Amino acid sequence: MKRFCAPLVAALLICSCFLSAPAQASAAGPDDTAGVSYIIDKLREKMIITADEAASLQRSGSEGGGSDLQALIELLKEKDVLSSEELSALKARPVAAPRQPAKVLLPSQDREFIRLLKERWVKNKNRGADFDELAAEHSDPADLIGRLRVMGALSAAEADELDRIYRDNYMSGAVSSVMEGKEKEYLERIRKSVAWELDEKIQGRFKEHWTQNVKLSGDFRLRYQGEFFDENNAVIGRIDRPGEVANSTIDRHLVRIRARLGVDAKASEDFAVGLGLATGSTSNPVSTNQTLGDFFNKKTITLDKAFLKWSPAPSFTAWGGRHPNPWFYSDLVWDPDVNFDGVTVQYRPQLSDAWSMFFSAGAYPLQEVELSQHDKWLFGGQLGVQYKRFNRWSAKAALGFYDYENTVGIPNSEVGDTTNDFTAPQFQQKGNTLMAISRDTSGAPTKFAYASEFKELNLTGSLDIGIWDPVHVVLLVDYVNNLGFDKQEVDARASTGLPVPADVKKMTTGYQLALTLGYPKIQESGDWSASLAYKYLESDAVMDAFTDSDFHLGGTDAKGWVFGVEYGVARNVWLSTRWLTANEINGPPLAIDVFQFNVNAKF
């Protein structure tokens, strides 16, 4: 094999050198020595000649004060690398040094950014010396980012982040102003640059490899939680177990964990599968926490996500199964841990470079009842618009409507009858107006259900100001109104079995105002953010089952403040803390403060 490769490699090297010679050269000149030295180095690298032979050739040239070309030709003749005809041709032609590419003087901002790239290269434990060679070959920062991404030295997320930083902070004003209106063309150039670096055969081989189609992710959270109750709180009964008293006066100190593991796999060009496991229980849809302190018992792992996603076009996506929350939302209406069972479709047309729209619609079974045609369902829809100008400014607003069907209670006809017990919710927190659907012989309620229908109109908007990137200022406004509340009907239902007719106040609105300052995502050491929010949620504004489980320890009929801070201590590891203070709006006295301190890690 070496015998076969040697003539080919040597001939190519020598030909490349004498083709680069000036056309007017007719005899060996001063640059010949540098050219032959280049050939000698390449032959040594290809193991056609030994290191000792290379050193001898270099030495003979310098000692003789002239070119070492003749000695090199003689050595190649001895090794039978070149034929006699090729040797004669070489002796008759001069060899000049290969042309060296002219050094490009980069703008100062590009040089500064390339230094930033090198810091990231070293931080990721790559070899610093190789980076300088790459930077010399790819002087354009965008091309260099693409090359590092192809090599695996930068993850896709890191490459996107660095590309954004370069465009937003290092481009000259003139370039930036031009690029601002041509973001698509710029990104397409980057994509083509990256694609060019990949050999087609290698790319085709890895495209079908399972490691290229499967993404594994997960996170862990360790939490201390303190729950503090006012001494003047009323005694509150348990909704799920009538006759028992819920804690409303005794402070608690809890240690909790949350662990989640997700797998997203691309099944084909248009289809993907998502699976997720999480701690928690099958009886609480708004929490994945596990409280420690059960005599070292093992913890429950549940199936938190299982869905098929279809994306036949960039602007259209459909989910089926148990999938993440599809709405643009805040925790005023939906707890962040709520996932949805059912089918969702989303359409996101791009109106211009900066403007886009999004439309989402879905149908979700809440409770299937075997002996009834009145299964419980949730139907939802949301229409929104988004403006985004690079990372400087972005705004988003959406109008949603969530319609709960067959969730109002139906009283049983007599004591001991359980026919309509299915109309009681399978899970609820606290706050909504209820009706008794079952009673014992003494008249005491044994089962409760919702007295009001829920048809929630939800308006959500946010403004992200990123002119000080990476520090952002984010403003959030969220408003909800339950259009399904009918006072006359609710009074009649709530009065069932009572000697005095009920007079239920109409409390059907809620809103939240929030301000966040800091990094959009906590990813690196030193990243930080702080937030302040005020929340006001009347008793029947939303179904209490699915709203935030931390504020007022879950449910509705609450108002108060939330203050939070996050700080990165290492890559993908951060600390966070929140103080939530809330009082009742209309019900019995119930003041609850919650303090949370978390250690978080993700991969």
C-alpha positions as MATLAB code, in Angstrom:
seq = 'MKRFCAPLVAALLICSCFLSAPAQASAAGPDDTAGVSYIIDKLREKMIITADEAASLQRSGSEGGGSDLQALIELLKEKDVLSSEELSALKARPVAAPRQPAKVLLPSQDREFIRLLKERWVKNKNRGADFDELAAEHSDPADLIGRLRVMGALSAAEADELDRIYRDNYMSGAVSSVMEGKEKEYLERIRKSVAWELDEKIQGRFKEHWTQNVKLSGDFRLRYQGEFFDENNAVIGRIDRPGEVANSTIDRHLVRIRARLGVDAKASEDFAVGLGLATGSTSNPVSTNQTLGDFFNKKTITLDKAFLKWSPAPSFTAWGGRHPNPWFYSDLVWDPDVNFDGVTVQYRPQLSDAWSMFFSAGAYPLQEVELSQHDKWLFGGQLGVQYKRFNRWSAKAALGFYDYENTVGIPNSEVGDTTNDFTAPQFQQKGNTLMAISRDTSGAPTKFAYASEFKELNLTGSLDIGIWDPVHVVLLVDYVNNLGFDKQEVDARASTGLPVPADVKKMTTGYQLALTLGYPKIQESGDWSASLAYKYLESDAVMDAFTDSDFHLGGTDAKGWVFGVEYGVARNVWLSTRWLTANEINGPPLAIDVFQFNVNAKF';
ca = [
       0.000    0.000    0.000;
       2.796    2.409    0.910;
       4.541    1.522   -2.339;
       1.377    2.478   -4.252;
       0.645    5.731   -2.353;
       4.167    7.131   -2.284;
       4.509    7.977   -6.027;
       1.072    9.518   -6.115;
       1.548   11.701   -3.014;
       5.031   12.805   -3.991;
       4.017   13.659   -7.530;
       1.043   15.677   -6.333;
       3.132   17.635   -3.842;
       5.839   18.449   -6.330;
       3.384   19.345   -9.061;
       1.468   21.640   -6.728;
       4.686   23.437   -5.916;
       6.002   24.011   -9.391;
       2.530   24.979  -10.677;
       2.629   27.816   -8.157;
       5.892   29.110   -9.567;
       5.730   32.417  -11.464;
       5.233   31.892  -15.151;
       8.224   34.042  -15.996;
      10.695   32.017  -13.863;
      13.291   30.283  -15.978;
      15.796   29.262  -13.362;
      16.000   28.443   -9.704;
      15.785   31.572   -7.570;
      16.091   32.532   -3.942;
      12.607   31.199   -3.129;
      13.480   27.695   -4.292;
      14.847   26.685   -0.883;
      11.591   27.543    0.877;
       9.593   25.620   -1.746;
      11.700   22.464   -1.477;
      11.607   22.665    2.312;
       7.832   22.681    2.072;
       7.941   19.536   -0.104;
      10.322   17.812    2.318;
       8.009   18.516    5.252;
       5.020   17.094    3.396;
       6.918   13.954    2.343;
       7.952   13.406    5.953;
       4.356   13.833    7.128;
       3.237   11.254    4.545;
       5.987    8.880    5.811;
       7.550    8.647    2.340;
      10.841    9.780    3.806;
      12.064    9.421    7.376;
      12.704   12.229    9.825;
      16.463   11.615    9.563;
      16.338   11.805    5.772;
      14.351   15.037    5.947;
      16.839   16.565    8.377;
      19.750   15.518    6.155;
      18.141   17.091    3.101;
      17.475   20.353    4.943;
      21.023   20.398    6.272;
      22.583   19.766    2.878;
      20.679   22.667    1.398;
      21.675   25.134    4.107;
      25.337   24.045    4.213;
      25.655   24.240    0.457;
      24.239   27.761    0.452;
      21.886   26.834   -2.387;
      18.959   24.688   -3.225;
      18.567   21.134   -1.904;
      16.362   20.177   -4.857;
      19.036   17.977   -6.435;
      19.492   15.975   -3.230;
      15.746   15.481   -2.935;
      15.455   14.241   -6.509;
      18.275   11.759   -5.948;
      16.597   10.441   -2.801;
      13.267    9.955   -4.573;
      15.134    8.111   -7.328;
      16.708    5.774   -4.785;
      13.265    5.014   -3.310;
      11.861    4.270   -6.796;
       9.202    6.916   -6.253;
       9.726    8.611   -9.624;
      10.605    7.207  -13.018;
      13.624    8.361  -15.062;
      11.347   10.368  -17.386;
       9.747   12.172  -14.407;
      13.165   12.907  -12.933;
      14.374   14.427  -16.193;
      11.262   16.613  -16.385;
      11.720   17.847  -12.834;
      15.351   18.743  -13.380;
      14.352   20.873  -16.337;
      11.678   22.907  -14.427;
      12.140   25.264  -11.470;
      10.261   24.832   -8.224;
       9.056   27.839   -6.246;
       7.612   28.133   -2.818;
       3.857   27.633   -2.629;
       1.958   30.837   -2.504;
       0.877   31.722    0.996;
      -2.563   33.251    1.385;
      -2.432   36.910    2.237;
      -3.265   37.652    5.803;
      -6.614   39.308    6.227;
      -6.745   42.144    8.703;
      -9.967   41.490   10.598;
     -12.051   44.323   12.017;
     -11.367   44.913   15.696;
     -14.833   43.705   16.705;
     -14.311   40.415   14.811;
     -10.955   39.866   16.495;
     -12.597   40.481   19.851;
     -15.356   37.996   19.070;
     -12.876   35.340   17.919;
     -11.125   35.717   21.276;
     -14.500   35.008   22.870;
     -14.833   31.876   20.745;
     -11.394   30.718   21.845;
     -12.368   31.158   25.497;
     -15.403   28.946   24.890;
     -13.187   26.420   23.039;
     -10.795   26.181   25.975;
     -13.677   26.120   28.484;
     -15.102   23.083   26.694;
     -11.723   21.368   27.246;
     -10.662   21.381   23.587;
      -7.069   21.938   22.481;
      -6.209   25.595   22.288;
      -3.473   25.183   19.680;
      -5.858   23.740   17.077;
      -8.212   26.690   17.451;
      -5.630   29.118   16.066;
      -5.328   26.983   12.926;
      -9.099   26.885   12.526;
      -9.349   30.649   13.018;
      -6.730   31.199   10.315;
      -8.676   29.009    7.872;
     -12.067   30.514    8.760;
     -11.508   34.210    9.385;
     -15.206   35.025    9.093;
     -16.745   34.512   12.557;
     -19.953   33.059   11.129;
     -18.006   30.431    9.160;
     -15.878   29.654   12.214;
     -18.984   29.070   14.352;
     -20.333   26.731   11.698;
     -17.058   24.791   11.564;
     -16.917   24.380   15.359;
     -20.498   23.185   15.325;
     -19.782   20.546   12.666;
     -16.763   19.314   14.641;
     -18.892   18.916   17.772;
     -16.818   21.472   19.657;
     -19.992   23.525   20.096;
     -23.462   22.160   20.695;
     -26.329   23.383   18.515;
     -27.577   25.559   21.371;
     -24.102   27.046   21.964;
     -23.636   27.756   18.262;
     -27.019   29.498   18.031;
     -26.225   31.520   21.151;
     -22.808   32.611   19.868;
     -24.232   33.441   16.462;
     -26.827   35.666   18.149;
     -24.173   37.343   20.303;
     -22.052   38.058   17.223;
     -24.921   39.558   15.257;
     -26.217   41.637   18.150;
     -23.002   42.875   19.734;
     -20.002   42.620   17.365;
     -21.210   43.464   13.907;
     -20.379   46.948   12.792;
     -23.255   49.399   12.669;
     -23.358   49.406    8.877;
     -23.401   45.625    8.619;
     -25.917   45.322   11.437;
     -28.321   47.746    9.779;
     -28.139   45.825    6.520;
     -28.516   42.472    8.236;
     -31.461   43.625   10.297;
     -33.698   43.411    7.247;
     -32.107   40.247    5.882;
     -32.036   37.827    8.800;
     -33.297   34.933    6.678;
     -30.600   35.357    4.036;
     -27.916   35.543    6.716;
     -29.073   32.379    8.455;
     -29.343   30.594    5.111;
     -25.717   31.508    4.344;
     -24.650   30.040    7.684;
     -26.617   26.882    6.991;
     -25.006   26.452    3.592;
     -21.573   27.108    5.046;
     -22.062   24.375    7.613;
     -23.439   21.985    5.024;
     -20.458   22.586    2.760;
     -18.121   21.434    5.519;
     -19.758   18.011    5.691;
     -18.767   15.318    3.286;
     -21.917   14.078    1.531;
     -21.236   10.416    2.220;
     -20.541   11.004    5.911;
     -23.602   13.216    6.206;
     -25.798   10.575    4.599;
     -24.428    7.860    6.849;
     -24.999    9.780   10.087;
     -28.395   11.091    9.033;
     -29.949    7.679    9.538;
     -28.032    6.845   12.707;
     -30.292    6.679   15.772;
     -28.030    8.976   17.783;
     -28.804   11.796   15.347;
     -32.559   11.302   15.773;
     -32.874   10.926   19.555;
     -32.532   13.703   22.120;
     -32.280   12.907   25.830;
     -32.937   15.620   28.422;
     -33.767   15.880   32.089;
     -33.627   17.950   35.234;
     -33.520   17.611   39.014;
     -34.650   19.982   41.752;
     -33.993   19.837   45.492;
     -36.309   22.161   47.444;
     -36.807   23.419   50.953;
     -40.314   24.789   51.403;
     -41.658   26.663   54.404;
     -45.422   27.169   54.757;
     -46.482   29.855   57.228;
     -50.086   30.407   58.339;
     -51.577   33.412   60.123;
     -52.769   32.660   63.642;
     -56.138   34.304   62.881;
     -56.931   31.971   59.976;
     -60.309   30.246   59.932;
     -60.667   26.496   60.322;
     -60.961   25.088   56.786;
     -62.616   21.771   55.937;
     -61.162   19.324   53.439;
     -62.992   19.224   50.123;
     -61.807   15.734   49.209;
     -62.706   14.278   52.609;
     -65.786   16.074   54.021;
     -65.875   16.146   57.792;
     -62.078   16.395   58.113;
     -60.151   19.591   58.822;
     -57.373   20.900   56.567;
     -54.279   22.553   58.043;
     -54.674   26.318   58.128;
     -52.825   27.314   61.319;
     -49.731   25.126   61.843;
     -46.493   26.091   60.064;
     -44.756   23.362   58.038;
     -41.169   22.750   56.886;
     -40.786   20.411   53.904;
     -37.914   18.938   51.886;
     -38.956   17.956   48.380;
     -37.422   16.567   45.224;
     -38.457   16.654   41.605;
     -36.847   14.546   38.875;
     -37.810   14.477   35.201;
     -36.416   12.567   32.227;
     -37.457   13.192   28.641;
     -36.780   11.463   25.324;
     -37.634   13.060   21.979;
     -37.083   10.893   18.926;
     -37.511   11.697   15.252;
     -39.421    8.763   13.743;
     -39.365   10.083   10.165;
     -39.059   13.336    8.288;
     -42.398   14.658    9.562;
     -43.101   12.615   12.702;
     -41.554   12.647   16.173;
     -42.280   10.805   19.411;
     -41.928   12.296   22.884;
     -41.792   10.403   26.169;
     -41.325   11.798   29.661;
     -41.027   10.347   33.156;
     -41.411   12.409   36.315;
     -41.789   12.082   40.045;
     -45.217   12.830   41.475;
     -48.463   10.905   41.711;
     -51.340    9.863   39.462;
     -53.827   11.832   41.592;
     -52.297   15.351   41.346;
     -51.983   16.946   37.880;
     -50.416   20.203   39.145;
     -47.315   18.901   40.933;
     -44.373   16.614   40.238;
     -42.919   17.041   43.738;
     -42.134   14.191   46.111;
     -41.989   15.139   49.799;
     -39.179   13.454   51.719;
     -39.892   12.053   55.159;
     -41.641    8.718   54.636;
     -39.175    6.402   56.388;
     -36.908    6.148   53.308;
     -39.628    4.662   51.129;
     -39.063    4.586   47.382;
     -40.553    7.391   45.314;
     -43.181    7.129   42.618;
     -42.244    7.637   38.964;
     -45.103    8.449   36.596;
     -45.585    8.740   32.826;
     -45.672   12.514   32.474;
     -45.555   12.759   28.663;
     -46.303   10.385   25.786;
     -47.158   11.932   22.429;
     -46.798   11.766   18.675;
     -45.990   15.036   16.915;
     -46.641   15.636   13.221;
     -44.972   18.585   11.453;
     -45.541   18.358    7.691;
     -44.580   22.031    7.288;
     -42.608   24.531    9.403;
     -45.787   26.487   10.136;
     -48.000   23.547   11.142;
     -47.767   21.100   14.055;
     -50.203   18.566   15.516;
     -49.845   16.647   18.789;
     -51.714   13.567   19.934;
     -51.420   11.928   23.361;
     -50.175   13.446   26.600;
     -48.167   16.489   25.603;
     -46.880   19.790   27.058;
     -49.091   22.841   27.521;
     -49.718   24.233   23.989;
     -50.901   27.700   25.057;
     -49.126   31.007   25.542;
     -49.935   31.407   29.238;
     -48.920   32.397   32.766;
     -49.565   30.557   36.030;
     -52.696   32.670   36.597;
     -54.721   30.074   34.669;
     -52.411   27.054   34.279;
     -49.902   25.564   36.696;
     -46.553   25.006   34.881;
     -46.669   21.268   35.700;
     -49.976   20.672   33.883;
     -49.667   18.536   30.750;
     -52.623   17.949   28.433;
     -54.267   14.673   27.384;
     -55.785   14.879   23.918;
     -55.158   16.425   20.512;
     -53.787   19.881   19.643;
     -53.129   21.562   16.298;
     -51.049   24.710   15.824;
     -50.640   26.972   12.808;
     -47.939   29.680   12.827;
     -47.874   31.734    9.589;
     -44.962   34.159    9.111;
     -46.353   37.493    7.981;
     -43.014   39.302    7.520;
     -39.463   39.235    8.829;
     -40.657   40.604   12.176;
     -44.344   39.695   12.420;
     -46.000   36.292   12.795;
     -49.296   34.855   13.979;
     -50.179   31.679   15.824;
     -53.390   29.750   16.199;
     -53.893   26.769   18.518;
     -56.931   24.562   19.052;
     -57.424   21.376   21.012;
     -59.844   18.841   22.491;
     -59.013   17.115   25.785;
     -60.960   14.409   27.633;
     -61.093   15.203   31.378;
     -63.070   12.238   32.634;
     -64.546    9.280   30.766;
     -67.714    7.936   32.406;
     -68.630    4.375   31.521;
     -72.367    4.539   32.287;
     -73.085    8.011   30.951;
     -73.115    9.984   27.725;
     -71.906   13.049   29.632;
     -68.138   12.584   29.583;
     -66.212   15.625   30.805;
     -64.214   17.520   28.170;
     -62.138   20.638   27.742;
     -62.144   22.433   24.379;
     -59.686   25.263   23.878;
     -58.558   27.745   21.263;
     -56.081   30.616   21.146;
     -55.253   33.258   18.540;
     -52.147   35.384   18.885;
     -49.650   37.668   17.209;
     -45.912   38.031   17.765;
     -43.354   40.682   16.884;
     -39.641   39.910   17.050;
     -36.690   41.986   15.909;
     -33.579   39.892   16.533;
     -33.023   39.825   20.273;
     -33.603   43.529   20.811;
     -37.366   43.716   20.982;
     -40.137   41.160   21.058;
     -43.797   41.317   21.960;
     -46.509   38.697   22.113;
     -50.260   38.844   22.716;
     -52.927   36.151   22.584;
     -56.641   35.733   23.204;
     -57.692   32.294   24.424;
     -60.972   30.607   25.270;
     -61.257   27.453   27.383;
     -64.650   25.731   27.489;
     -65.285   22.994   30.084;
     -68.158   20.657   29.238;
     -70.232   18.530   31.668;
     -68.321   19.609   34.777;
     -71.309   20.993   36.737;
     -72.573   18.781   39.552;
     -75.845   16.810   39.485;
     -77.405   16.014   42.900;
     -78.284   12.424   43.769;
     -81.993   11.910   44.207;
     -81.904   10.422   47.699;
     -79.669    9.500   50.624;
     -77.362    6.600   49.845;
     -77.692    7.036   46.084;
     -74.337    7.334   44.254;
     -75.594    7.495   40.674;
     -74.351   11.041   40.104;
     -71.166   10.875   42.165;
     -69.210   10.919   38.896;
     -70.135   14.606   38.494;
     -67.744   15.456   41.362;
     -64.300   16.478   40.057;
     -61.575   13.857   40.291;
     -59.190   16.567   41.510;
     -59.680   20.048   42.915;
     -57.742   22.468   45.091;
     -59.851   25.162   46.765;
     -61.763   28.364   46.109;
     -64.540   27.528   43.617;
     -68.226   27.690   44.554;
     -69.433   24.151   45.248;
     -72.706   22.280   45.589;
     -73.433   19.191   47.651;
     -74.462   16.248   45.453;
     -74.579   13.597   48.209;
     -75.630   13.741   51.869;
     -75.812   11.277   54.728;
     -78.912   10.595   56.830;
     -78.136   13.571   59.053;
     -78.040   15.906   56.070;
     -74.276   16.437   56.175;
     -72.639   16.662   52.727;
     -70.495   13.692   51.693;
     -69.644   14.680   48.101;
     -69.178   18.067   46.416;
     -69.118   19.230   42.783;
     -68.786   22.534   40.915;
     -71.827   24.823   41.021;
     -70.707   27.008   38.110;
     -69.875   26.330   34.512;
     -66.434   27.421   33.334;
     -65.970   29.186   30.014;
     -62.776   31.144   30.511;
     -61.793   34.082   28.315;
     -58.061   34.676   28.727;
     -55.995   37.619   27.390;
     -52.221   37.349   27.793;
     -49.486   39.730   26.661;
     -45.742   40.162   27.149;
     -43.062   42.667   26.123;
     -39.395   41.610   26.075;
     -36.914   44.506   25.951;
     -33.462   43.180   25.062;
     -31.551   46.325   24.128;
     -29.186   45.612   27.052;
     -28.751   41.972   26.002;
     -27.946   39.597   27.638;
     -29.912   41.404   30.351;
     -33.591   41.625   29.419;
     -36.597   43.408   30.894;
     -39.812   41.395   30.486;
     -43.270   42.738   31.271;
     -46.244   40.365   31.537;
     -49.973   41.069   31.750;
     -52.574   38.303   32.103;
     -56.361   38.654   32.461;
     -59.118   36.030   32.740;
     -62.906   36.171   33.035;
     -65.266   33.211   33.479;
     -68.133   33.865   31.067;
     -69.896   30.656   32.125;
     -70.934   31.934   35.570;
     -74.709   32.486   35.881;
     -75.620   33.804   39.326;
     -79.208   32.561   39.264;
     -78.189   29.026   38.335;
     -75.282   28.986   40.778;
     -77.499   30.181   43.642;
     -79.987   27.407   42.900;
     -77.322   24.698   42.770;
     -75.473   25.910   45.869;
     -78.803   25.930   47.783;
     -79.500   22.242   47.153;
     -80.556   20.673   50.455;
     -80.104   23.910   52.421;
     -82.943   25.496   54.424;
     -81.841   29.018   53.384;
     -81.286   29.977   49.707;
     -77.700   30.735   48.874;
     -76.624   34.188   47.721;
     -73.313   33.646   45.920;
     -71.314   36.702   44.924;
     -70.188   36.880   41.322;
     -66.386   36.668   41.588;
     -65.248   35.713   38.101;
     -62.204   37.810   37.159;
     -58.491   37.529   37.705;
     -55.334   39.270   36.586;
     -51.583   39.173   37.016;
     -48.900   41.832   36.473;
     -45.255   40.715   36.437;
     -41.827   42.252   35.857;
     -38.676   40.178   35.270;
     -35.153   41.601   35.019;
     -32.068   39.583   34.056;
     -31.005   36.759   31.761;
     -33.818   35.055   29.795;
     -32.382   31.637   30.685;
     -30.058   30.660   33.502;
     -27.406   28.546   31.761;
     -23.939   29.658   32.863;
     -22.260   30.629   36.110;
     -23.086   34.237   36.923;
     -26.362   34.331   34.974;
     -29.123   35.887   37.072;
     -32.694   37.109   37.090;
     -35.145   38.702   39.521;
     -38.933   38.909   39.264;
     -41.830   40.594   40.994;
     -45.505   39.822   40.370;
     -48.895   40.749   41.770;
     -51.714   38.238   41.350;
     -55.445   38.636   41.926;
     -57.710   35.629   41.270;
     -61.354   35.615   42.330;
     -63.100   32.430   43.452;
     -64.819   31.412   40.183;
     -62.486   33.068   37.656;
     -60.932   29.730   36.638;
     -61.386   26.091   37.521;
     -59.355   25.787   40.715;
     -58.036   22.327   39.800;
     -55.428   23.544   37.288;
     -54.181   26.910   38.536;
     -50.864   27.515   40.362;
     -50.382   25.054   43.238;
     -47.802   27.204   45.089;
     -49.550   30.589   45.345;
     -51.864   30.439   48.437;
     -51.027   26.688   48.325;
     -53.270   26.237   45.320;
     -56.701   27.214   44.108;
     -58.548   30.509   43.676;
     -59.944   33.286   45.908;
     -56.450   34.685   46.550;
     -54.494   37.890   46.062;
     -50.908   38.797   46.838;
     -47.283   39.145   45.758;
     -44.594   36.830   44.409;
     -40.892   37.742   44.531;
     -38.197   35.487   43.041;
     -34.438   35.414   42.336;
     -32.328   32.974   40.274;
     -28.523   32.741   40.059;
     -26.277   30.400   38.052;
     -23.477   28.711   40.020;
     -22.166   26.482   37.198;
     -23.121   25.503   33.698;
     -26.725   24.198   33.847;
     -26.754   24.430   37.652;
     -28.485   27.300   39.438;
     -30.071   28.403   42.698;
     -33.539   29.923   42.934;
     -35.739   31.248   45.679;
     -39.304   32.571   45.892;
     -41.438   34.274   48.498;
     -45.201   34.030   47.908;
     -47.503   35.963   50.226;
     -51.262   35.707   49.691;
     -54.553   36.455   51.455;
     -58.144   35.469   50.731;
     -60.328   37.824   48.645;
     -63.850   36.956   49.727;
     -63.846   33.716   51.707;
     -63.016   32.942   55.347;
     -59.740   34.450   56.679;
     -56.856   32.492   55.185;
     -53.417   34.166   54.963;
     -50.611   31.904   53.718;
     -46.944   32.723   53.070;
     -44.714   30.253   51.223;
     -40.900   30.364   51.036;
     -39.035   28.151   48.560;
     -35.298   27.625   48.123;
     -34.219   25.402   45.227;
     -31.043   23.826   43.895;
     -31.625   23.039   40.205;
     -29.661   21.080   37.611;
     -30.477   20.080   34.049;
     -28.892   18.309   31.105;
];
